[in-house]
Amino acid sequence: MKLSVVSPVYRAELVLDELVERIEKSIPSAFNSYEIILVDDFSPDKSWQKIVDISKTHRNVRGFKLSRNFGQHYAITAGLNQV
């Protein structure tokens, strides 16, 4: 079974490491594979760079950057479209 977790990201550069760590710790062993999809909703801070850095060290993390701020619902939908 595969699990996909989608999270919109906006002004979250300081909490992204903690978010990924908590998600990874909470995934049950019943899932033989998983992915964490972080969608940068055109955040004004360095969230996108943080997502890029995290995805280099966590093979299950993928990032997507929206071209402008669409809001969390559209960011989640964009992430779900990547599954």
Secondary structure by P-SEA (a helix, b strand, c coil): cbbbbbbbbccccccaaaaaaaaaaaccccccbbbbbbbccccccaaaaaaaaaaaacccbbbbbbcccccaaaaaaaaaaac
